[in-house]
Amino acid sequence: MDMGNGSGGGECQISMLWNWYTIDSCFLASGWHNRSQGAFAASCIGVILMVVALEAIRRLGKMYDERILRQFRRKAAQARHSKAAEAHNPAYNSTSDIGNPGTGTKNVTPPPQPPMQHIMVGGDSAAAERGEGSLSNSATAVTFRADPGQQLLRALIHAMTFGLAYLIMLLAMSYNGYIIICIIIGAFLGKFLCDWMSQTVVIGGDSPREKFAEGIEEPTVCCG
C-alpha cells in the first residue's frame, strides 16, 4: 500500500512493497524527510556509517570481555603460584629436629600435602581438557564474576548494540532498495574494518590442541 501522492509536493512517500523512492522518501519518522537528491544521498551515507558503527560497538564489546577474561586469568595464575609456593614451603619438609638426641623433641611427621589443583577461570572446561597450566591431574573450578562497574559497562555496550541493530532493522523494513544496498555495504565495511582476524599459531614443539580462529559470533544485525 502506498501512502502519499508521489508528486514530490512535500508529502512522505512510504510503501510496504519494494521501492526505489528518493525524493520525498521518509524513514523511521516524518522528521527524516528527504526533500532532495542531496538529502537522500546524505541519508545513504548515514545508513552506511550506522551499520559500520554497529559492527564497531559489537567488536568493542567482545574486546572488553576479552580484557576482563585476561584479568581473571592473571588472578587465577597468581592463586596457582601461591598454592605452588605453599606446597614447596621448606617448613613443611623440615626434619632438622627429627631424631636429634638430647633435645627431648619427638619425631615430627610433615603433614600430607593435598594434590595440587588446577584453577579454571570461569569454568574453562576446554583448558582443563588441554591441561593448560595444570599442576596436577585434579582440577578445581574457580568462578570469577565481573564487578558491578564492569557488568554495568557490559550492559551498556549490549544495550547500544541492541538498540542500533533494531533501528537498522526498521530501516530495512522501509523496503527501499537504495537503503537496503547501503545496509549491505555498511556490513561489508564494518566487517572489513572492525573484525580483522588475527590468530597466533604455535609451530613446532608440543603445543596444546589447536584453537580455531573465531570472528564475531553474530552475523546479522537483527536483535543485536
Phi, psi and chi 1 to 4 in degrees:
 res  aa     phi    psi   chi1   chi2   chi3   chi4
   1 MET       -  131.1  179.0  179.6   65.9      -
   2 ASP   -96.3  143.9  -68.8  -17.1      -      -
   3 MET  -125.1  126.7  -57.8  175.7   63.5      -
   4 GLY   106.0  153.5      -      -      -      -
   5 ASN   -85.9   -9.2   54.8   19.0      -      -
   6 GLY    70.4   14.9      -      -      -      -
   7 SER   -91.9   -2.5   62.3      -      -      -
   8 GLY    75.4   21.4      -      -      -      -
   9 GLY   -87.0   12.7      -      -      -      -
  10 GLY   112.1   -9.3      -      -      -      -
  11 GLU   -89.9  149.2  -64.3 -175.7    4.0      -
  12 CYS   -68.8  139.7  -72.2      -      -      -
  13 GLN  -102.5  114.0  -63.8 -171.8   55.1      -
  14 ILE  -128.3  133.3  -57.9  174.3      -      -
  15 SER  -135.4  142.1  176.1      -      -      -
  16 MET   -90.8    8.2  -62.3  -60.1  -65.1      -
  17 LEU  -119.6  165.6  -60.2  175.6      -      -
  18 TRP   -56.4  133.6 -171.7  -87.6      -      -
  19 ASN  -149.0  166.6   64.2   87.1      -      -
  20 TRP  -126.4   38.6  -61.7   94.6      -      -
  21 TYR   -66.5  142.0  -64.7  150.4      -      -
  22 THR  -124.2  -72.6   55.6      -      -      -
  23 ILE   -71.2  136.5  -61.7  177.4      -      -
  24 ASP    67.4   16.1  -73.7  -23.5      -      -
  25 SER   -78.8  145.6   58.7      -      -      -
  26 CYS  -128.4  144.6  -65.1      -      -      -
  27 PHE  -133.0  131.0  -55.7  110.2      -      -
  28 LEU    69.5  -42.7  -60.1 -178.1      -      -
  29 ALA  -155.8  162.7      -      -      -      -
  30 SER   -65.6  -21.2   59.5      -      -      -
  31 GLY   -69.8  -23.1      -      -      -      -
  32 TRP   -92.7   74.6 -167.5  -17.6      -      -
  33 HIS  -114.4  116.9 -171.9  168.8      -      -
  34 ASN   -90.1  104.0  -60.2  -67.6      -      -
  35 ARG   -94.1   -0.9  -58.1 -179.9 -175.5  -84.9
  36 SER  -151.3  167.2   65.4      -      -      -
  37 GLN   -64.0  -36.9  -64.8  -74.9   -2.7      -
  38 GLY   -64.3  -40.1      -      -      -      -
  39 ALA   -65.2  -38.0      -      -      -      -
  40 PHE   -67.7  -39.0 -174.5   80.5      -      -
  41 ALA   -62.7  -40.0      -      -      -      -
  42 ALA   -64.0  -36.4      -      -      -      -
  43 SER   -64.1  -40.6  -64.3      -      -      -
  44 CYS   -63.1  -43.4  -70.7      -      -      -
  45 ILE   -63.9  -39.6  -64.2  174.2      -      -
  46 GLY   -63.3  -38.6      -      -      -      -
  47 VAL   -65.7  -42.2  170.1      -      -      -
  48 ILE   -59.8  -46.3  -67.3  174.7      -      -
  49 LEU   -65.4  -32.5  -65.2  178.3      -      -
  50 MET   -63.9  -42.5 -172.7 -178.5  -61.0      -
  51 VAL   -69.8  -39.0 -178.6      -      -      -
  52 VAL   -61.4  -41.3  172.7      -      -      -
  53 ALA   -63.0  -37.4      -      -      -      -
  54 LEU   -60.4  -47.1  172.2   64.1      -      -
  55 GLU   -64.5  -35.2  -63.5  -63.7  -23.8      -
  56 ALA   -67.5  -42.3      -      -      -      -
  57 ILE   -66.5  -39.4  -63.9  173.2      -      -
  58 ARG   -62.4  -42.1 -175.9  176.4  -71.5  165.9
  59 ARG   -66.1  -38.8 -179.8   62.3  178.0  176.0
  60 LEU   -60.2  -41.0  177.3   63.7      -      -
  61 GLY   -61.9  -41.5      -      -      -      -
  62 LYS   -68.0  -38.6  -68.0 -179.4   68.7   67.8
  63 MET   -64.8  -38.2  -68.4  175.2   62.0      -
  64 TYR   -67.9  -39.8 -174.5   67.0      -      -
  65 ASP   -62.5  -40.5  -73.9  -13.3      -      -
  66 GLU   -64.2  -36.3  -68.7  171.7   -2.5      -
  67 ARG   -64.7  -43.3  177.0 -175.9  175.8 -174.4
  68 ILE   -62.6  -41.2  -64.9  176.1      -      -
  69 LEU   -63.7  -38.3 -177.2   58.3      -      -
  70 ARG   -63.3  -38.8  -73.7 -165.7  -61.8  -92.0
  71 GLN   -63.3  -41.1  -67.0  176.1   -4.5      -
  72 PHE   -61.4  -42.0  -69.2  168.0      -      -
  73 ARG   -67.2  -35.6  -74.4  173.7  175.7  166.2
  74 ARG   -63.4  -42.2  -77.9 -163.4  -64.3  -91.9
  75 LYS   -63.5  -40.0  -67.5  178.9 -178.5  178.9
  76 ALA   -64.9  -39.6      -      -      -      -
  77 ALA   -65.1  -39.9      -      -      -      -
  78 GLN   -64.0  -41.5  -67.9  173.4   -1.7      -
  79 ALA   -65.2  -39.1      -      -      -      -
  80 ARG   -65.9  -40.6 -174.2  167.9   64.0 -114.2
  81 HIS   -68.3  -35.6  -67.0  159.7      -      -
  82 SER   -66.2  -38.0   64.9      -      -      -
  83 LYS   -65.2  -38.3  -75.8 -179.0  175.5  -69.0
  84 ALA   -65.7  -37.0      -      -      -      -
  85 ALA   -66.1  -39.6      -      -      -      -
  86 GLU   -65.8  -38.4  -67.8  176.5   -0.7      -
  87 ALA   -66.6  -31.0      -      -      -      -
  88 HIS  -103.0   20.2  -64.2   85.6      -      -
  89 ASN   -67.2  123.5 -168.7  -19.9      -      -
  90 PRO   -61.7  -21.0  -20.7   32.2      -      -
  91 ALA   -63.8  -30.3      -      -      -      -
  92 TYR   -75.0  -24.8  -71.4  104.2      -      -
  93 ASN  -105.9    8.9  -60.2  -38.5      -      -
  94 SER   -71.0  128.9  175.5      -      -      -
  95 THR  -127.7   27.3   56.8      -      -      -
  96 SER   -68.2  -28.3   57.9      -      -      -
  97 ASP   -96.6   -0.4  -67.6  -24.5      -      -
  98 ILE   -77.6  126.9  -63.5  178.2      -      -
  99 GLY    68.8   20.4      -      -      -      -
 100 ASN   -81.3  111.1 -171.2    1.4      -      -
 101 PRO   -67.5  142.0   24.7  -33.0      -      -
 102 GLY    82.7   -1.5      -      -      -      -
 103 THR   -92.3  -15.4   60.1      -      -      -
 104 GLY    73.2   11.2      -      -      -      -
 105 THR   -90.6  152.8   59.5      -      -      -
 106 LYS   -92.3  156.2  -60.7  179.6  179.4  179.0
 107 ASN   -63.7  131.1  -68.7  -20.7      -      -
 108 VAL  -109.6  124.2  178.5      -      -      -
 109 THR   -94.8  123.3  -58.4      -      -      -
 110 PRO   -58.3  140.3  -20.6   31.9      -      -
 111 PRO   -64.9  143.5   23.3  -33.2      -      -
 112 PRO   -64.4  139.7   24.8  -33.9      -      -
 113 GLN   -92.1  131.9  -63.5  -63.7  -37.4      -
 114 PRO   -67.8  152.9   26.6  -34.6      -      -
 115 PRO   -62.0  140.2   22.7  -33.1      -      -
 116 MET   -65.4  139.2 -170.8   56.3   54.9      -
 117 GLN  -112.5  144.1  -63.2  176.3  -29.9      -
 118 HIS   -89.7  132.7  170.2   50.7      -      -
 119 ILE   -97.9  122.8  -62.2  177.1      -      -
 120 MET   -97.1  142.2  -66.5 -172.1  -61.8      -
 121 VAL   -97.3  117.8  179.5      -      -      -
 122 GLY    62.7   32.0      -      -      -      -
 123 GLY    69.3   41.3      -      -      -      -
 124 ASP   -76.9   80.2 -173.1    4.9      -      -
 125 SER   -66.3  -30.4   58.0      -      -      -
 126 ALA   -63.1  -39.7      -      -      -      -
 127 ALA   -66.0  -35.5      -      -      -      -
 128 ALA   -66.3  -40.1      -      -      -      -
 129 GLU   -65.6  -36.7  -66.2  174.5   -1.5      -
 130 ARG   -76.4  -22.0  -66.5 -168.9  -61.5  -93.8
 131 GLY    77.0   23.9      -      -      -      -
 132 GLU   -67.2  121.1  -65.8  178.1   -5.1      -
 133 GLY    70.5   11.6      -      -      -      -
 134 SER   -76.7  146.4   60.4      -      -      -
 135 LEU  -105.7   -8.3  -62.4  176.6      -      -
 136 SER  -160.0 -179.2   71.7      -      -      -
 137 ASN   -78.8  -18.5  -66.4  -31.3      -      -
 138 SER   -85.1  150.5   62.2      -      -      -
 139 ALA  -135.3  140.9      -      -      -      -
 140 THR  -121.9  127.7  -60.0      -      -      -
 141 ALA   -83.5  121.4      -      -      -      -
 142 VAL  -114.5  120.0  178.0      -      -      -
 143 THR   -97.4  121.6  -58.6      -      -      -
 144 PHE  -104.0  134.4  -69.5   98.2      -      -
 145 ARG  -109.7  145.6  -66.1  174.5   60.9   88.7
 146 ALA   -66.0  142.9      -      -      -      -
 147 ASP   -74.2  167.3   59.9   45.8      -      -
 148 PRO   -56.0  -38.8  -27.0   35.0      -      -
 149 GLY   -64.7  -43.5      -      -      -      -
 150 GLN   -64.9  -42.6  -68.1  172.1  -25.7      -
 151 GLN   -66.5  -35.2 -173.3   64.7   13.6      -
 152 LEU   -63.6  -43.2  179.1   63.0      -      -
 153 LEU   -67.3  -37.7 -174.7   53.8      -      -
 154 ARG   -62.2  -42.9  -67.7 -177.9   71.8 -112.1
 155 ALA   -65.7  -37.5      -      -      -      -
 156 LEU   -65.2  -44.1  178.4   61.2      -      -
 157 ILE   -62.9  -40.5  -65.3  174.6      -      -
 158 HIS   -65.2  -41.2  175.9   73.5      -      -
 159 ALA   -64.1  -40.6      -      -      -      -
 160 MET   -62.9  -43.6  -66.5  172.3   59.2      -
 161 THR   -64.0  -43.8  -54.9      -      -      -
 162 PHE   -63.1  -48.3 -165.2   83.9      -      -
 163 GLY   -65.5  -43.3      -      -      -      -
 164 LEU   -66.3  -36.6 -169.7   55.7      -      -
 165 ALA   -64.2  -39.7      -      -      -      -
 166 TYR   -69.6  -34.9  -95.2  104.7      -      -
 167 LEU   -62.3  -41.5  -71.2  177.8      -      -
 168 ILE   -65.8  -38.0  -65.1  172.6      -      -
 169 MET   -62.8  -41.2 -178.7 -170.5   69.7      -
 170 LEU   -65.1  -35.6  -67.8  174.9      -      -
 171 LEU   -63.4  -40.1  -74.1  170.7      -      -
 172 ALA   -65.4  -29.9      -      -      -      -
 173 MET   -75.8   -0.6  -70.1  178.3   64.2      -
 174 SER   -74.2  -13.5   68.5      -      -      -
 175 TYR    60.2   23.0  -59.3  101.8      -      -
 176 ASN   -84.4  122.4 -173.1  -68.1      -      -
 177 GLY   -60.9  -38.8      -      -      -      -
 178 TYR   -64.9  -41.8  -63.2  110.9      -      -
 179 ILE   -66.5  -40.8  -65.2  -60.7      -      -
 180 ILE   -65.4  -39.4  -67.3  176.8      -      -
 181 ILE   -62.7  -40.0  -68.9  174.3      -      -
 182 CYS   -64.5  -36.7  -70.7      -      -      -
 183 ILE   -62.7  -42.7  -69.0  174.0      -      -
 184 ILE   -65.1  -41.5  -63.9  172.6      -      -
 185 ILE   -62.5  -42.6  -67.0  173.9      -      -
 186 GLY   -62.9  -38.3      -      -      -      -
 187 ALA   -65.2  -39.0      -      -      -      -
 188 PHE   -63.8  -48.8  168.4   79.1      -      -
 189 LEU   -66.1  -39.1  -66.5  176.6      -      -
 190 GLY   -63.3  -42.3      -      -      -      -
 191 LYS   -65.1  -42.6 -178.4   69.6  174.2 -178.2
 192 PHE   -65.2  -40.4 -177.5   81.4      -      -
 193 LEU   -88.7  -33.0  -62.3  174.2      -      -
 194 CYS  -107.5  -11.0  -56.9      -      -      -
 195 ASP  -130.9   53.2 -169.8   25.5      -      -
 196 TRP   -73.9  117.0 -158.0  -70.8      -      -
 197 MET   -69.9  134.1 -171.6  178.8   70.4      -
 198 SER  -138.6  127.2  175.6      -      -      -
 199 GLN  -140.7  134.6 -178.8   70.5   20.0      -
 200 THR   -92.2  126.4  -58.9      -      -      -
 201 VAL  -119.3  125.8  178.5      -      -      -
 202 VAL   -87.3  124.0  178.5      -      -      -
 203 ILE  -110.0  122.3  -59.6  176.5      -      -
 204 GLY    85.3  161.3      -      -      -      -
 205 GLY    76.4  178.2      -      -      -      -
 206 ASP   -88.0   88.5  -64.9  -27.6      -      -
 207 SER   -90.7  153.4   60.1      -      -      -
 208 PRO   -66.2  171.8   22.1  -31.8      -      -
 209 ARG   -52.4  136.4 -173.5 -176.6  -55.9  173.9
 210 GLU   -64.8  136.3 -179.1  179.6   -1.4      -
 211 LYS  -102.5  121.6 -179.7  179.7  179.0 -178.3
 212 PHE   -74.2  149.8  -65.8   99.7      -      -
 213 ALA   -66.3  141.0      -      -      -      -
 214 GLU  -126.5  137.8  -62.9  178.4   -6.3      -
 215 GLY  -105.1 -161.1      -      -      -      -
 216 ILE   -66.2  132.4  -64.1  177.9      -      -
 217 GLU   -74.9  -28.0  -62.8  176.3   -3.8      -
 218 GLU   -96.2  104.1  -57.0   86.2   -3.8      -
 219 PRO   -78.9  -15.5   29.0  -33.5      -      -
 220 THR  -114.9  163.1   63.3      -      -      -
 221 VAL   -91.2  -11.5  -61.4      -      -      -
 222 CYS   -68.0  131.9  178.5      -      -      -
 223 CYS    64.1   20.9  -53.9      -      -      -
 224 GLY    70.3      -      -      -      -      -
